Amino acid sequence: MPRLFAHGPSRDVERKEQTMAVKKAALASNWLSVTDVIQRLGRARENRDQHARLLNTLEGQVTQRRIDVERSLADLPSNERSKVVTRAVNGHRAELRRKSADARLALVREAGRLRDEVAAVRMHFESPMQILMRDSLGSERRSRLIGQIAQSGPTELASLAAFAAATKDKELGAALCTRVSMLPVHDRPFSSYELADALVGESHRNATKAVMEVERIAIETLHADSTFETGRTNLTRNLHSALMCRDEEAVGGDLSDLDTLTTAKEEE
């Protein structure tokens, strides 16, 4: 029988399902919903922007000091003027560094705190299947559906899976995933993983991407602070950040409008 959601049998999907079946659960005491994770991303972005504004102000003062000193030493030979300007600018940067240390440290620590919060719950969003099976846990309707399809054959199960995907019926989808998990992998009329992806894949991608972005923001905030303190840009760190951005884009999902995402989740 042809499988749903794919043109033919997917060995990759089958491997994922087999891995999920035997993987031991890792216990954790922390929990955040998809909405919570996205809200943490919003806070991380605000914190990053506040830190960036502070650094821009400080760098502006450093630049202005350079301009003022260069103007006052216009009559000196260029080599001598360059040395004096460098000493003056470095001294001014050191002074600004001391005065702004507490404010900068608070913002860097907040970025790290948010990173630690979302990193602690990452295991709860490893796959769409996790999210789907957890979504309607304890639902009476889901329990009734499991009973109703207990004797359903492959054709009926395949039809119901297509119906669940089309109507975004998560309870029916979860019940169907439970039912086919009792069948040998090669006898399943549809892929549970692909059904879960059709139902909650976007939530999974958004949560995963949000966790990754919060982690990247924490690293970039620390690096930006280090750049201000030293007055030197680290190209290796910039490359690392670019690679992290690339990995985020590969996940998919759309985090361009966080307010809409959190409002939509609250209304579900």
C-alpha positions as CSV (number, residue, x, y, z in Angstrom):
1,M,0.0,0.0,0.0
2,P,1.3,3.5,-0.8
3,R,2.4,5.6,2.1
4,L,0.9,9.0,2.8
5,F,2.8,12.3,2.7
6,A,5.5,10.8,0.5
7,H,5.8,9.4,-3.0
8,G,7.3,6.2,-1.7
9,P,8.8,4.5,1.4
10,S,11.3,6.8,3.2
11,R,14.1,5.0,4.8
12,D,15.2,8.2,6.5
13,V,11.8,8.5,8.1
14,E,11.8,4.9,9.1
15,R,15.2,5.3,10.8
16,K,13.9,8.3,12.7
17,E,10.9,6.4,13.9
18,Q,13.0,3.4,15.0
19,T,15.4,5.7,16.8
20,M,12.6,7.5,18.6
21,A,11.1,4.1,19.6
22,V,14.3,2.9,21.4
23,K,15.7,6.2,22.6
24,K,15.8,6.4,26.4
25,A,14.0,9.4,27.9
26,A,16.2,12.1,29.5
27,L,14.5,13.5,32.6
28,A,14.5,17.3,33.3
29,S,13.0,19.5,35.9
30,N,12.6,22.5,33.5
31,W,9.7,23.2,31.2
32,L,8.8,26.0,28.8
33,S,6.0,25.9,26.2
34,V,6.6,26.9,22.5
35,T,5.0,30.3,23.4
36,D,7.4,30.6,26.4
37,V,10.4,29.9,24.3
38,I,9.4,32.4,21.7
39,Q,8.8,35.0,24.4
40,R,12.3,34.3,25.7
41,L,13.5,35.1,22.2
42,G,11.7,38.4,22.3
43,R,13.4,39.3,25.6
44,A,16.8,38.2,24.2
45,R,16.3,40.5,21.2
46,E,15.3,43.4,23.4
47,N,18.3,42.8,25.7
48,R,20.6,42.6,22.6
49,D,19.3,45.8,21.2
50,Q,19.7,47.6,24.6
51,H,23.3,46.3,24.8
52,A,24.0,47.4,21.2
53,R,22.7,50.9,21.9
54,L,24.9,51.2,24.9
55,L,28.0,50.1,23.0
56,N,27.1,52.4,20.1
57,T,26.9,55.3,22.5
58,L,30.3,54.4,24.0
59,E,31.9,53.9,20.7
60,G,30.6,57.2,19.6
61,Q,32.3,58.8,22.5
62,V,35.6,57.1,21.6
63,T,35.3,58.3,18.0
64,Q,34.6,61.8,19.1
65,R,37.6,61.8,21.4
66,R,39.8,60.6,18.5
67,I,38.4,63.5,16.3
68,D,39.0,66.1,19.0
69,V,42.6,64.9,19.8
70,E,43.5,64.7,16.1
71,R,42.2,68.2,15.5
72,S,44.1,69.6,18.5
73,L,47.4,68.0,17.3
74,A,47.1,69.0,13.6
75,D,50.4,70.8,13.7
76,L,52.4,67.7,14.8
77,P,54.1,65.3,12.4
78,S,51.8,62.4,11.4
79,N,53.9,59.7,13.1
80,E,54.0,61.5,16.4
81,R,50.4,62.6,16.1
82,S,49.3,59.0,15.6
83,K,51.1,57.8,18.7
84,V,49.5,60.6,20.9
85,V,46.1,60.0,19.4
86,T,46.3,56.2,20.0
87,R,47.3,56.7,23.7
88,A,44.6,59.3,24.2
89,V,41.9,57.1,22.6
90,N,43.0,54.0,24.5
91,G,43.0,55.9,27.8
92,H,39.5,57.2,27.1
93,R,38.2,53.7,26.1
94,A,39.6,52.3,29.4
95,E,37.8,55.1,31.3
96,L,34.5,54.3,29.5
97,R,35.1,50.6,30.1
98,R,35.3,51.1,33.8
99,K,32.4,53.4,34.0
100,S,30.1,51.2,32.0
101,A,31.2,47.9,33.4
102,D,28.2,47.3,35.6
103,A,25.6,48.2,33.0
104,R,27.3,46.1,30.3
105,L,27.8,43.1,32.6
106,A,24.1,43.1,33.6
107,L,23.1,42.9,29.9
108,V,25.6,40.2,29.2
109,R,24.5,38.2,32.2
110,E,20.8,38.6,31.1
111,A,21.7,37.2,27.7
112,G,23.4,34.2,29.3
113,R,20.5,33.6,31.7
114,L,18.0,33.5,28.8
115,R,20.3,31.2,26.9
116,D,20.5,28.8,29.9
117,E,16.7,28.9,30.2
118,V,15.9,27.8,26.7
119,A,18.9,25.4,26.5
120,A,17.5,23.5,29.5
121,V,14.3,22.7,27.7
122,R,15.7,22.0,24.3
123,M,15.1,18.3,24.8
124,H,11.4,18.9,24.9
125,F,11.4,20.0,21.3
126,E,13.6,17.5,19.5
127,S,10.9,16.4,17.1
128,P,7.3,17.2,15.9
129,M,6.3,13.8,17.3
130,Q,7.2,14.9,20.8
131,I,5.1,18.0,20.5
132,L,2.1,16.2,18.9
133,M,2.0,13.4,21.5
134,R,2.3,15.9,24.3
135,D,-0.2,18.4,22.9
136,S,-3.4,16.5,23.7
137,L,-2.1,14.3,26.5
138,G,-5.0,13.4,28.8
139,S,-7.6,14.4,26.3
140,E,-10.8,12.3,26.6
141,R,-11.5,12.6,22.9
142,R,-8.0,11.3,22.1
143,S,-8.6,8.3,24.4
144,R,-12.0,7.6,22.7
145,L,-10.4,7.8,19.2
146,I,-7.7,5.3,20.2
147,G,-10.5,2.9,21.1
148,Q,-12.4,3.6,18.0
149,I,-9.5,2.9,15.6
150,A,-8.1,-0.1,17.6
151,Q,-9.3,-2.5,15.0
152,S,-9.0,-0.3,11.9
153,G,-7.1,-1.7,9.0
154,P,-4.4,-0.1,6.9
155,T,-6.7,1.5,4.4
156,E,-8.9,3.2,7.0
157,L,-5.8,4.3,9.0
158,A,-4.3,5.8,5.9
159,S,-7.5,7.6,5.1
160,L,-7.9,9.0,8.6
161,A,-4.2,10.1,8.6
162,A,-4.9,12.1,5.4
163,F,-8.0,13.6,7.0
164,A,-6.2,14.5,10.2
165,A,-3.5,16.3,8.3
166,A,-6.0,18.1,6.1
167,T,-8.1,19.3,9.1
168,K,-5.2,19.9,11.4
169,D,-6.8,17.5,13.9
170,K,-4.0,17.0,16.5
171,E,-6.0,14.7,18.7
172,L,-6.9,12.3,15.8
173,G,-3.3,12.6,14.6
174,A,-1.9,11.6,18.1
175,A,-4.4,8.7,18.3
176,L,-3.3,7.5,14.8
177,C,0.3,7.7,15.7
178,T,-0.3,5.6,18.8
179,R,-2.2,3.0,16.7
180,V,0.4,2.6,14.0
181,S,3.2,2.4,16.6
182,M,1.8,-1.0,17.4
183,L,2.5,-2.2,13.9
184,P,5.8,-3.3,12.4
185,V,7.5,-0.4,10.8
186,H,7.3,-1.8,7.3
187,D,3.6,-2.5,7.6
188,R,2.6,1.0,8.6
189,P,0.3,2.6,6.1
190,F,1.7,6.1,6.8
191,S,4.6,7.7,8.5
192,S,3.9,8.9,12.0
193,Y,6.8,11.3,11.7
194,E,5.5,12.9,8.6
195,L,1.9,13.1,10.0
196,A,3.3,14.9,13.1
197,D,5.3,17.2,10.9
198,A,2.1,18.1,8.9
199,L,0.3,18.9,12.2
200,V,2.9,20.6,14.4
201,G,6.0,20.8,12.2
202,E,5.9,24.6,12.1
203,S,5.7,24.9,15.9
204,H,8.7,22.5,16.1
205,R,10.7,24.5,13.7
206,N,9.9,27.8,15.3
207,A,10.8,26.5,18.8
208,T,14.0,24.9,17.6
209,K,15.0,28.1,15.7
210,A,14.1,30.3,18.7
211,V,16.3,28.2,21.0
212,M,19.2,28.5,18.5
213,E,18.8,32.2,18.1
214,V,18.7,32.9,21.8
215,E,22.0,30.9,22.1
216,R,23.5,32.9,19.2
217,I,22.4,36.2,20.7
218,A,24.1,35.3,24.0
219,I,27.3,34.5,22.2
220,E,27.2,37.6,20.0
221,T,26.4,39.8,23.0
222,L,29.5,38.5,24.8
223,H,31.6,39.0,21.7
224,A,30.4,42.5,21.1
225,D,31.3,43.4,24.7
226,S,34.7,42.0,24.2
227,T,35.2,43.9,21.0
228,F,34.3,47.1,22.8
229,E,36.7,46.4,25.7
230,T,39.6,45.6,23.4
231,G,38.8,47.9,20.5
232,R,39.6,45.0,18.1
233,T,37.2,42.9,16.0
234,N,37.6,39.1,16.1
235,L,37.0,37.8,12.5
236,T,36.9,34.2,13.7
237,R,34.0,35.1,16.1
238,N,32.2,36.8,13.2
239,L,32.6,33.7,11.1
240,H,31.2,31.6,13.9
241,S,28.2,33.8,14.2
242,A,27.6,33.6,10.5
243,L,27.7,29.8,10.6
244,M,25.2,29.8,13.4
245,C,22.9,32.1,11.4
246,R,23.2,29.6,8.5
247,D,22.2,26.7,10.7
248,E,19.2,28.6,11.9
249,E,18.0,29.3,8.4
250,A,18.4,25.6,7.6
251,V,15.8,24.8,10.3
252,G,13.1,26.7,8.6
253,G,10.3,28.5,10.5
254,D,9.4,32.1,10.5
255,L,10.3,34.2,13.6
256,S,9.9,37.6,11.9
257,D,6.8,38.5,13.9
258,L,7.0,37.2,17.4
259,D,3.9,39.0,18.7
260,T,1.7,37.3,16.0
261,L,3.2,33.9,16.9
262,T,2.6,34.2,20.6
263,T,-0.9,35.5,20.1
264,A,-1.8,32.7,17.7
265,K,-0.6,30.1,20.2
266,E,-2.5,31.6,23.1
267,E,-5.7,31.5,21.0
268,E,-5.4,27.8,20.1
